């Protein structure tokens, strides 16, 4: 049996950007909190990819996955371009990149533009002139045959974390 990865921590921020990778993370919801100007993503974050040689079952990858909340703070300029010709597909992140902001409407030195490449159909999410984000891992990793946590398991984890989600302003 494969050992569950042990998380050294469950909270990450913009200083950890280079350590994090969101490839194939399923997006369950995107919300904008008008009171805080936070852009909030409810995702499954892949903690570890398990290669076929490790599980020795077949030629597919398995995964250790945790539900997570990704919050971009104080967002004032953003856009979402969704394309969904095949609604049977999951909405997931292919890649998140960041670059130094070229426009400086706010006088802060460390502003970044974030760009999400998403599937299906080359959807995009862009966040402009942002200073910080936080990502909260909501549970220990769960072994999954695919890239997403089973719905019943995920619902229970979200329900178990409801007080924390209220504190974050997510619900």
N, C-alpha and C positions, 0 to 999 in steps of 0.2 A: 504494500500500500504506500502511496506517495504521502510524504509528510506535509502537513499544512504549513505554509510560510508563517513565520512569526513577524508581525508588524512592530517595528521599533517605535513607531508613532502613527497617529491617525489624523493629524492635522498638518496640512502643507500650505505654503503661500507662494507669492511671486518669486521669492528668493530660491525656491526649489524648482523653478520652471524647467531647467535643463535636466533635472533628475526624473521628471514626470513624462509619461507618454500616454496619450489618450487613444491611440490607434484601436479601432474596433469597439470603443466604449459605446454602449447603447445609451441613447438619450430618451428618457421617459417623459420629461416635461421641461419646458422653458417658461420662466415667469419673470415679470418685471415688477418689482415692488416700487410703486410711485412715491411712497413715503421716504424710503432710504436710497432710492435710485440704484438699487442692487439688481443685477441681472443674474438669475438663479437657474442652474441646470441640475436636474435630478438624473443621475447617470449610474450605470454599472461600470466600475473602474476595474480593469484587468490588472491584478496584482502580479500574476505570473503566467506565462505561456508554458504549457507542458507539451514537450515535443513527443511525437509518436514513439520514439525509441525509449522514452521514459515510462509511458503507460503500457506499451507493448500490446495494445488491443487491435489497432488498425493504423491507417496512414493519416489520420486526422489529428488536429491539435485539440487538447483539452485545456482548461483554464482554471486558475484560482481567481475568483471575482468577489468584489465587495461593493455593495451599494454606496454611493457617495453623493454629496452635495457640493457643487462647484459654484462659488459666489464671486462674481466680479463686482467690486465695491465702487460706489459713486460713479456710475455710468451715466454719461450725459449725451453720448453720441454712439449709436449702434444701428445696425441693419441686419435683417434676416431675409435671405432669398431661398425659399423652399420650393423644391420641385418634386412632385410625387406622382409620376405616371404609373408606377407599380406600387400600390399601397400595401402589397403583401410583404414588402421588405421592411426591416427594422430601420429606424432612424438612428444612425450611428456616426461617430466622429471618425474620420479617416486620419486627420492630422490637425494639430493646432500649432500655428507659428506666431511669432511676435517680432516686431521690429520697433525701433525707436520712432516715436511720433515726429513727423516733419512739421505739422502745424501745431502751434503753441497758443491756443486760445486761453489756456490756463497756465499760469507761471509756476510750473513745477518741473524740475529737471529730469525726473525719471518717468516720463510718460511713454507708454507703449501702445501700439496698435496690435490687436490680436485678430487673427484670421483662422476660422474653423473651416476646414474642408469636410463636408459631410456626405453621406450617402443616404438615401438613394439620389440618383440623377444629379450629381454635382451640386448639391445644395451648399449654401455658404452662410456663415454667421460672421459678422465683423463688429469689433468693438474698438472704438477710437479713443485715443487720449486717456488711457486708463492707468492708474497707478498701482492698484493692488487687487489680488484675488486671494481667496481662501478655499481649500478643498478639505472637506470633512469626510473621513471614512467612517461608515456607520456600523460596521460589524467586522468580525474576523473574516478572512477569506473563506469562500464557499467553493467546493469543487464542482465544476460545471463541465458537461460534455460540449457545450456551446459557449458563446461569448456572453450570454445573458443568464441571470439567475431565474430559476423557475418562479412564475408569478406568485404562487401561494407562499413560498419561502420569502420572497421579496416583500410581499404585503405584511407578513408578520414582523419582519425587521423594521419596516417603516412604522408600523403600529407601536412596536417596542420603543422606538425613538421619538415618538410624537412630542413629548415635552421638550426635548432638545431641539426639534424642528421648529417648535413655537418660539423658543429662545432666539433661534437664528432669524426669525421673521420669514420662514419659508412657508408656513401654513397659517 
